[in-house]
Amino acid sequence: MPTKLTTRGHSRADLRGTTIVPLMTPFTASGGLDEVGVARLVEHVLAGGCEGILVAGTTGEFASMSVPMRERLFGLVMRIVNGRALVFSGIGDTSMEHSLALAAVALEAGADALVANLPSYYPLTDSMVEDYFVALAERVAAPLFIYNIPQTTRQSVPLDVIERLSRHPAIMGVKDSEPDPQRQVRLGRSFVGREDFAVFCGSVGTARVAIEAGADGYVPGVGNLLPRFVRDSLNALFEGDETERATAQRSLDEVNAVYQRGRSVTQMFAALKALLEIAGLCGRHVLPPLQAVGDEEARQLERALGDVTVKSWMQP
């Protein structure tokens, strides 16, 4: 089978072992885009050695942002990155036309690939799911990654649908955030030997099993806070022996638990952003309907992070 590009200028082999950080979006107290905070956060992620950034994904609160704000964010991040890392632009939306408008701006700004999740309002049949991604791929005519995240879209993209979509010339990979170890293993194994379709694990709790099964890398939200830690953890998951891989996964789980345990998906984002404020990277402001963490909870988060063994990985 001929090799397709999985990003503009990169094959699957080039992406093997890549850490893609789903960038949080810094906001001002009035709900505007905090451009200084964006620049500081991007530089922090790049200084930690991470090779990719996902802009306007779930962790970036894309669903609460207007189309113009997302378009502005695309251009801003591309200017800051300036070719130093791969940039994946999230174009998910309930409106196909909005996704296409976002895609056009992202590609014009220089994005390496586009990432699209399912529209999350209407319940969809498997046929609707497949037709949606095919229609989107044919209209953007650029490297497109399927994004599976049933925690927010309320339905999973079936593995057989992903396999059929992988044959489309514009669909280059998948970011799968479903926290199901068995699914991650099946997904990873399904594309072993396929050089034209990349697989990235978005569920960090299943990173070890996904990578051992054949996934190319992962997309860790905590990379916003601890980029060097997630970069080194991925190295261990790829290159370490069984003990080193187990230790890396255990450390990832320990750090993630600081802001995830006992919280819903949306509460996790607010908690992680509070940790970014504590680290001096950006404010804790979130967009409605999310709610920012209060002062006492922020202090609890800081103490909890201080108790984990990797706290020294935090960068100034």
C-alpha positions as CSV (number, residue, x, y, z in Angstrom):
1,M,0.0,0.0,0.0
2,P,1.4,3.4,-0.9
3,T,2.3,5.6,2.1
4,K,0.1,8.6,2.7
5,L,1.2,11.7,4.6
6,T,-0.3,11.7,8.1
7,T,0.5,15.4,8.5
8,R,1.7,17.8,5.9
9,G,5.2,16.5,5.2
10,H,5.2,13.7,7.8
11,S,4.5,10.0,7.5
12,R,3.4,7.6,10.3
13,A,7.0,6.6,10.9
14,D,7.9,10.2,11.5
15,L,5.2,10.5,14.2
16,R,6.1,7.4,16.1
17,G,7.0,8.3,19.7
18,T,5.4,11.7,19.5
19,T,3.9,13.5,22.5
20,I,1.0,15.9,21.5
21,V,-0.1,18.2,24.2
22,P,-3.8,19.3,24.1
23,L,-3.2,22.9,24.8
24,M,-5.4,24.6,27.4
25,T,-6.7,28.0,26.3
26,P,-5.8,30.9,28.7
27,F,-8.6,33.4,29.1
28,T,-8.9,36.8,30.7
29,A,-11.3,37.5,33.6
30,S,-13.7,39.0,31.1
31,G,-13.7,35.9,28.9
32,G,-11.3,37.1,26.2
33,L,-8.3,35.3,24.8
34,D,-5.3,35.9,27.0
35,E,-2.6,36.2,24.3
36,V,0.2,36.6,26.8
37,G,-0.9,33.5,28.6
38,V,-1.1,31.5,25.4
39,A,2.4,32.5,24.5
40,R,3.8,31.6,27.9
41,L,2.0,28.2,27.9
42,V,3.2,27.3,24.4
43,E,6.8,28.2,25.2
44,H,6.5,26.1,28.4
45,V,5.3,23.1,26.4
46,L,8.0,23.4,23.8
47,A,10.7,23.9,26.4
48,G,9.6,20.5,27.8
49,G,10.5,18.8,24.6
50,C,7.0,17.9,23.4
51,E,6.8,17.6,19.6
52,G,3.2,18.4,19.0
53,I,0.4,20.7,20.1
54,L,-3.3,20.2,19.7
55,V,-5.1,23.6,19.6
56,A,-8.8,24.1,20.4
57,G,-9.4,20.5,21.5
58,T,-11.6,19.4,24.4
59,T,-9.0,20.4,27.0
60,G,-8.8,23.8,25.3
61,E,-12.6,24.4,25.9
62,F,-13.3,24.6,22.1
63,A,-17.0,23.9,22.7
64,S,-17.4,27.2,24.7
65,M,-15.4,29.3,22.2
66,S,-16.8,31.3,19.3
67,V,-15.6,30.5,15.8
68,P,-13.8,33.8,15.5
69,M,-12.0,33.2,18.8
70,R,-10.8,29.8,17.7
71,E,-9.6,31.2,14.4
72,R,-7.7,33.9,16.2
73,L,-6.2,31.2,18.5
74,F,-5.0,29.2,15.5
75,G,-3.1,32.1,14.0
76,L,-1.6,33.1,17.4
77,V,-0.3,29.6,18.2
78,M,1.1,29.1,14.7
79,R,3.0,32.4,15.0
80,I,4.4,31.4,18.4
81,V,5.3,27.9,17.4
82,N,6.9,29.1,14.2
83,G,7.8,25.6,12.9
84,R,9.3,24.3,16.2
85,A,6.6,21.6,16.6
86,L,3.7,20.0,14.8
87,V,0.4,21.8,15.3
88,F,-2.9,19.9,15.1
89,S,-6.0,22.2,14.9
90,G,-9.3,21.1,16.4
91,I,-12.2,21.8,14.1
92,G,-15.0,19.9,15.9
93,D,-18.4,21.6,15.9
94,T,-22.1,20.7,15.7
95,S,-22.1,22.6,12.3
96,M,-20.3,21.2,9.3
97,E,-20.0,24.8,7.9
98,H,-18.3,26.0,11.1
99,S,-15.8,23.1,10.9
100,L,-15.1,23.9,7.3
101,A,-14.5,27.6,8.1
102,L,-12.2,26.7,11.0
103,A,-10.3,24.2,8.7
104,A,-9.7,26.9,6.1
105,V,-8.3,29.3,8.6
106,A,-6.2,26.7,10.3
107,L,-4.7,25.4,7.1
108,E,-4.0,29.0,5.9
109,A,-2.2,29.6,9.1
110,G,0.0,26.6,8.5
111,A,-1.5,23.8,10.7
112,D,0.0,20.4,10.0
113,A,-3.3,18.5,10.4
114,L,-6.9,18.9,11.4
115,V,-8.7,17.0,14.2
116,A,-12.5,16.5,14.2
117,N,-14.8,14.9,16.8
118,L,-18.4,13.9,16.2
119,P,-21.1,16.5,16.5
120,S,-22.5,16.0,19.9
121,Y,-26.2,17.0,19.8
122,Y,-28.0,14.4,17.7
123,P,-27.7,10.7,18.4
124,L,-26.2,9.1,15.3
125,T,-26.3,5.7,13.6
126,D,-23.0,4.1,12.6
127,S,-23.9,5.0,9.0
128,M,-24.3,8.7,10.0
129,V,-21.0,8.6,11.8
130,E,-19.1,7.2,8.8
131,D,-20.9,9.5,6.3
132,Y,-20.1,12.6,8.5
133,F,-16.3,12.0,8.5
134,V,-16.3,11.1,4.8
135,A,-18.1,14.3,3.9
136,L,-15.8,16.4,6.1
137,A,-12.7,14.7,4.7
138,E,-13.7,15.3,1.2
139,R,-14.5,19.0,1.7
140,V,-11.4,19.9,3.7
141,A,-9.0,17.9,1.4
142,A,-6.2,18.0,4.0
143,P,-4.8,15.6,6.6
144,L,-7.7,14.8,9.0
145,F,-7.6,12.9,12.2
146,I,-10.7,11.3,13.7
147,Y,-11.2,12.2,17.3
148,N,-13.1,9.7,19.4
149,I,-14.3,11.0,22.8
150,P,-17.6,9.5,24.0
151,Q,-17.2,11.2,27.4
152,T,-18.4,14.4,25.7
153,T,-20.0,13.3,22.4
154,R,-22.0,10.6,24.1
155,Q,-21.2,8.0,21.5
156,S,-18.2,6.0,20.4
157,V,-16.9,5.8,16.9
158,P,-17.0,2.0,16.2
159,L,-13.7,0.4,15.4
160,D,-15.0,-1.1,12.2
161,V,-16.0,2.4,11.1
162,I,-12.5,3.7,11.9
163,E,-11.0,0.9,9.8
164,R,-13.1,1.8,6.8
165,L,-12.5,5.5,7.2
166,S,-8.7,4.8,7.4
167,R,-8.9,3.9,3.7
168,H,-10.0,7.4,2.8
169,P,-7.1,9.4,1.2
170,A,-7.5,12.4,3.4
171,I,-8.1,10.6,6.8
172,M,-4.7,10.0,8.2
173,G,-5.2,8.9,11.8
174,V,-7.2,8.7,15.0
175,K,-6.9,10.3,18.5
176,D,-8.9,7.9,20.7
177,S,-9.7,9.1,24.2
178,E,-12.1,6.4,25.2
179,P,-10.9,5.0,28.5
180,D,-11.3,1.4,27.6
181,P,-8.1,-0.7,27.8
182,Q,-9.5,-3.5,25.6
183,R,-10.6,-1.0,22.9
184,Q,-7.2,0.7,23.0
185,V,-5.5,-2.7,22.5
186,R,-7.8,-3.7,19.6
187,L,-7.3,-0.3,18.0
188,G,-3.5,-0.4,18.3
189,R,-3.3,-3.9,16.9
190,S,-5.7,-3.1,14.0
191,F,-3.2,-0.8,12.4
192,V,0.1,-2.6,13.0
193,G,1.9,-2.7,9.7
194,R,-0.2,0.1,8.2
195,E,2.2,3.0,7.4
196,D,-0.6,5.3,6.2
197,F,-2.7,5.7,9.4
198,A,-1.5,6.9,12.8
199,V,-3.0,6.0,16.1
200,F,-2.7,8.3,19.2
201,C,-4.0,7.4,22.6
202,G,-5.9,10.2,24.3
203,S,-6.7,8.2,27.4
204,V,-3.5,8.5,29.4
205,G,-4.6,5.9,31.9
206,T,-4.4,3.3,29.1
207,A,-1.2,4.7,27.5
208,R,0.9,1.7,28.3
209,V,-1.4,-0.9,26.9
210,A,-2.2,1.2,23.8
211,I,1.5,1.8,23.0
212,E,2.4,-1.9,23.6
213,A,-0.4,-2.8,21.2
214,G,1.0,-0.5,18.5
215,A,-0.2,3.1,19.1
216,D,2.2,5.8,17.9
217,G,2.1,8.2,20.9
218,Y,-0.3,9.9,23.3
219,V,-2.1,13.2,24.0
220,P,-1.7,14.0,27.7
221,G,-3.5,17.0,29.2
222,V,-1.1,17.1,32.1
223,G,1.6,18.0,29.5
224,N,0.4,21.6,29.9
225,L,1.8,21.6,33.4
226,L,4.6,19.0,33.2
227,P,5.7,18.7,29.6
228,R,9.2,17.3,30.4
229,F,7.6,14.6,32.6
230,V,5.1,13.4,29.9
231,R,7.8,13.5,27.3
232,D,10.2,11.4,29.4
233,S,7.3,9.1,30.4
234,L,6.6,8.4,26.7
235,N,10.2,7.6,26.1
236,A,10.0,5.0,29.0
237,L,6.8,3.5,27.6
238,F,8.5,3.0,24.2
239,E,12.0,2.2,25.1
240,G,12.0,0.9,28.7
241,D,11.8,-2.7,30.0
242,E,8.7,-4.0,31.6
243,T,9.6,-2.5,35.0
244,E,10.3,0.9,33.5
245,R,7.1,0.9,31.5
246,A,5.1,0.0,34.6
247,T,6.7,2.7,36.6
248,A,6.1,5.3,33.9
249,Q,2.4,4.4,33.8
250,R,2.1,4.4,37.6
251,S,3.7,7.9,37.7
252,L,1.3,9.2,35.0
253,D,-1.6,7.8,37.0
254,E,-0.4,9.4,40.2
255,V,0.0,12.8,38.6
256,N,-3.3,12.7,36.8
257,A,-5.1,11.7,40.0
258,V,-4.1,15.0,41.5
259,Y,-6.6,16.9,39.4
260,Q,-8.9,14.1,38.0
261,R,-9.9,11.9,41.0
262,G,-13.4,12.6,42.1
263,R,-14.0,15.2,39.4
264,S,-16.1,15.2,36.2
265,V,-14.4,15.9,32.8
266,T,-15.2,19.6,33.0
267,Q,-14.2,19.9,36.6
268,M,-10.9,18.3,35.7
269,F,-10.1,21.1,33.2
270,A,-10.8,23.8,35.8
271,A,-8.6,22.0,38.3
272,L,-5.7,21.6,35.9
273,K,-6.0,25.3,34.9
274,A,-5.8,26.2,38.6
275,L,-2.5,24.3,38.7
276,L,-1.3,26.2,35.7
277,E,-2.0,29.4,37.6
278,I,-0.1,28.2,40.6
279,A,2.8,27.4,38.3
280,G,2.7,31.0,36.9
281,L,1.7,30.0,33.4
282,C,-1.8,31.5,33.0
283,G,-4.9,32.4,35.0
284,R,-7.5,29.9,36.2
285,H,-10.3,31.5,34.2
286,V,-12.6,29.2,32.2
287,L,-15.5,29.9,29.9
288,P,-19.2,29.2,30.8
289,P,-20.6,26.8,31.6
290,L,-17.4,25.7,33.3
291,Q,-16.7,27.0,36.7
292,A,-13.3,28.1,38.0
293,V,-11.7,26.5,41.0
294,G,-12.0,28.5,44.2
295,D,-9.1,29.5,46.4
296,E,-9.4,26.7,48.9
297,E,-9.6,24.0,46.3
298,A,-6.6,25.5,44.5
299,R,-4.6,25.2,47.7
300,Q,-5.7,21.6,48.1
301,L,-4.5,20.9,44.5
302,E,-1.2,22.5,45.2
303,R,-0.7,20.4,48.3
304,A,-1.7,17.2,46.4
305,L,0.7,17.9,43.6
306,G,3.5,18.5,46.2
307,D,2.9,15.0,47.6
308,V,3.6,13.2,44.3
309,T,7.1,12.0,43.5
310,V,7.4,13.9,40.2
311,K,6.9,17.4,41.5
312,S,10.5,18.3,40.6
313,W,9.6,18.0,36.9
314,M,7.7,21.3,37.1
315,Q,9.4,23.9,35.1
316,P,9.6,27.6,36.1
